[in-house]
Amino acid sequence: MNNTEKWLNKNEKKIKIIAGIAIILLLLKLVVYAYYRGKSFRKYPKYTIATISSDFHHRKTGKGSGYDYTYTINGKKYEGTNPKGYFKKGESYLIVYDSTFPKSSILFEKVNVTDSTYTLPKNGWNLRDIPFKVDTLAIKEEVKKIW
């Protein structure tokens, strides 16, 4: 047994405790981050159109299972993956995004706007400014559910 193995055996309990504390702190940080991200999402929602860019797929490297979609805010292209619902590649749907963090978005399956006429603003719409008919109460309820 070399010195490293002896040291590891002697300090195994301490290493496990430190690793456990590190994991707990990381999980706590993720929970706090998700809470404040959801709070910001509910406080600063904006709406725009996303286009479905893939058929449903199972987990890819770096992406979960679902339908991929793209949208543009202030000239910058963003991508997302939606694991729930049924979407058709090439069609367009309303999304809500956090205007303070546009990378965070949610796709509305029931608001297919593929055949609608609209002009996309650079920085999205406020709910009252969406230029086609939507159920604003249902959308508000969905946004409230964001963690």
The 8 nearest C-alpha neighbors of each residue, nearest first, counted from 0:
[[1, 4, 5, 2, 3, 6, 8, 7],
 [2, 0, 4, 3, 5, 6, 7, 8],
 [1, 3, 5, 4, 6, 0, 7, 8],
 [4, 2, 6, 5, 1, 7, 0, 8],
 [3, 5, 7, 6, 1, 2, 8, 0],
 [6, 4, 2, 8, 3, 7, 9, 1],
 [5, 7, 3, 9, 4, 8, 10, 2],
 [8, 6, 4, 10, 9, 5, 11, 3],
 [7, 9, 5, 11, 6, 10, 4, 12],
 [10, 8, 6, 7, 11, 5, 12, 4],
 [9, 11, 7, 13, 8, 12, 6, 14],
 [12, 10, 14, 8, 7, 13, 9, 15],
 [11, 13, 15, 14, 10, 16, 9, 8],
 [14, 12, 16, 10, 15, 11, 17, 18],
 [13, 15, 11, 17, 12, 16, 18, 10],
 [14, 16, 18, 12, 13, 17, 19, 11],
 [17, 15, 19, 13, 18, 14, 20, 12],
 [16, 18, 20, 14, 19, 15, 21, 13],
 [19, 17, 21, 15, 16, 20, 14, 22],
 [20, 18, 16, 22, 21, 17, 15, 23],
 [19, 21, 23, 17, 22, 18, 24, 16],
 [20, 22, 18, 24, 19, 23, 17, 25],
 [23, 21, 25, 19, 20, 24, 26, 18],
 [22, 24, 20, 26, 25, 21, 27, 19],
 [25, 23, 27, 21, 22, 26, 28, 20],
 [24, 26, 28, 22, 27, 23, 21, 29],
 [27, 25, 29, 23, 28, 24, 22, 30],
 [26, 28, 24, 30, 25, 29, 23, 31],
 [27, 29, 25, 31, 26, 30, 32, 24],
 [30, 28, 32, 26, 27, 31, 33, 25],
 [31, 29, 27, 33, 32, 28, 34, 26],
 [30, 32, 34, 28, 33, 29, 27, 35],
 [33, 31, 29, 35, 30, 34, 36, 28],
 [34, 32, 36, 30, 31, 35, 37, 29],
 [35, 33, 31, 37, 32, 36, 30, 146],
 [34, 36, 38, 32, 37, 33, 39, 31],
 [35, 37, 33, 39, 38, 34, 32, 40],
 [38, 36, 146, 40, 34, 35, 39, 145],
 [37, 39, 35, 41, 40, 36, 34, 42],
 [38, 40, 42, 36, 37, 41, 43, 35],
 [41, 39, 97, 37, 38, 43, 42, 44],
 [42, 40, 38, 39, 43, 44, 142, 37],
 [41, 43, 39, 40, 38, 44, 97, 37],
 [42, 44, 40, 98, 97, 41, 39, 45],
 [45, 43, 97, 40, 96, 98, 41, 42],
 [44, 46, 125, 96, 124, 95, 123, 98],
 [47, 45, 95, 124, 123, 94, 96, 125],
 [46, 48, 123, 94, 93, 124, 95, 49],
 [49, 47, 93, 92, 94, 70, 91, 50],
 [50, 48, 70, 69, 92, 91, 68, 93],
 [49, 51, 91, 68, 69, 90, 89, 52],
 [50, 52, 68, 88, 89, 90, 53, 67],
 [51, 53, 68, 67, 88, 89, 50, 69],
 [54, 52, 67, 88, 66, 51, 55, 68],
 [53, 55, 88, 66, 56, 87, 52, 67],
 [56, 54, 66, 65, 53, 57, 64, 67],
 [57, 55, 65, 64, 54, 58, 66, 53],
 [56, 58, 64, 59, 65, 63, 55, 62],
 [57, 59, 64, 63, 62, 56, 60, 65],
 [60, 58, 62, 61, 63, 57, 64, 56],
 [59, 61, 62, 58, 63, 57, 64, 56],
 [60, 62, 59, 63, 58, 64, 80, 79],
 [63, 61, 59, 60, 58, 64, 80, 65],
 [62, 64, 58, 59, 65, 57, 61, 80],
 [63, 65, 57, 58, 56, 82, 62, 59],
 [66, 64, 82, 55, 81, 56, 80, 63],
 [65, 67, 55, 81, 80, 53, 54, 82],
 [68, 66, 80, 53, 52, 79, 51, 81],
 [69, 67, 51, 52, 79, 50, 78, 49],
 [70, 68, 78, 49, 50, 77, 79, 51],
 [71, 69, 49, 77, 76, 48, 78, 50],
 [70, 72, 76, 75, 74, 77, 73, 69],
 [71, 73, 75, 122, 74, 121, 76, 70],
 [74, 72, 121, 122, 75, 71, 120, 76],
 [73, 75, 72, 71, 76, 121, 122, 70],
 [76, 74, 71, 72, 73, 77, 70, 121],
 [75, 77, 71, 70, 74, 72, 69, 78],
 [78, 76, 70, 69, 71, 102, 75, 79],
 [79, 77, 69, 68, 70, 76, 67, 80],
 [78, 80, 68, 67, 69, 81, 77, 104],
 [79, 81, 67, 66, 65, 68, 82, 63],
 [80, 82, 65, 66, 83, 67, 79, 106],
 [83, 81, 65, 64, 66, 80, 84, 63],
 [84, 82, 81, 65, 85, 66, 108, 64],
 [85, 83, 108, 86, 82, 81, 65, 66],
 [84, 86, 83, 87, 108, 55, 66, 82],
 [87, 85, 88, 84, 108, 51, 66, 90],
 [88, 86, 90, 89, 51, 54, 85, 53],
 [87, 89, 51, 53, 52, 54, 90, 86],
 [90, 88, 51, 50, 52, 87, 91, 53],
 [91, 89, 113, 88, 50, 87, 51, 92],
 [92, 90, 50, 113, 49, 112, 111, 51],
 [93, 91, 111, 112, 49, 48, 110, 94],
 [92, 94, 48, 107, 110, 47, 106, 49],
 [95, 93, 106, 105, 47, 46, 107, 48],
 [94, 96, 46, 105, 104, 45, 44, 47],
 [97, 95, 104, 45, 101, 103, 44, 98],
 [96, 98, 40, 44, 100, 101, 99, 43],
 [97, 99, 101, 100, 43, 45, 44, 96],
 [100, 98, 97, 101, 43, 39, 40, 44],
 [99, 101, 97, 98, 102, 103, 96, 40],
 [102, 100, 97, 103, 98, 96, 99, 104],
 [101, 103, 100, 77, 104, 96, 78, 97],
 [102, 104, 101, 96, 97, 100, 105, 40],
 [105, 103, 96, 95, 102, 94, 97, 106],
 [104, 106, 95, 94, 96, 107, 103, 81],
 [105, 107, 94, 108, 93, 95, 104, 92],
 [108, 106, 109, 110, 93, 94, 92, 105],
 [107, 109, 110, 106, 84, 111, 92, 86],
 [108, 110, 107, 111, 92, 93, 106, 84],
 [111, 109, 107, 108, 92, 93, 112, 133],
 [110, 112, 92, 113, 91, 109, 93, 108],
 [113, 111, 115, 92, 114, 91, 110, 93],
 [112, 114, 91, 90, 115, 111, 92, 116],
 [113, 115, 112, 116, 111, 91, 90, 117],
 [116, 114, 112, 113, 117, 131, 111, 130],
 [115, 117, 114, 118, 131, 112, 130, 113],
 [118, 116, 119, 130, 115, 131, 129, 112],
 [119, 117, 120, 116, 130, 121, 129, 115],
 [118, 120, 117, 121, 123, 47, 48, 124],
 [119, 121, 123, 122, 118, 124, 47, 72],
 [122, 120, 73, 72, 123, 119, 74, 71],
 [121, 123, 72, 73, 120, 124, 45, 47],
 [124, 122, 47, 46, 120, 45, 121, 119],
 [125, 123, 46, 45, 128, 129, 126, 47],
 [124, 126, 45, 128, 127, 46, 129, 123],
 [127, 125, 128, 129, 124, 46, 45, 135],
 [126, 128, 125, 129, 124, 135, 130, 133],
 [129, 127, 125, 126, 124, 130, 131, 46],
 [128, 130, 126, 131, 127, 124, 125, 46],
 [131, 129, 128, 117, 132, 118, 116, 127],
 [132, 130, 129, 133, 115, 117, 116, 112],
 [131, 133, 130, 134, 129, 135, 110, 115],
 [134, 132, 135, 131, 110, 129, 138, 137],
 [133, 135, 137, 136, 138, 132, 139, 110],
 [134, 136, 138, 137, 133, 139, 126, 127],
 [135, 137, 139, 138, 134, 140, 141, 133],
 [138, 136, 140, 134, 139, 135, 141, 133],
 [137, 139, 135, 141, 140, 136, 142, 134],
 [140, 138, 136, 142, 141, 137, 135, 143],
 [141, 139, 143, 137, 138, 142, 136, 144],
 [142, 140, 138, 144, 143, 139, 137, 145],
 [141, 143, 139, 144, 140, 145, 41, 138],
 [144, 142, 140, 141, 145, 139, 41, 146],
 [145, 143, 141, 142, 146, 140, 41, 139],
 [146, 144, 143, 142, 37, 141, 41, 40],
 [145, 37, 144, 34, 33, 38, 143, 36]]
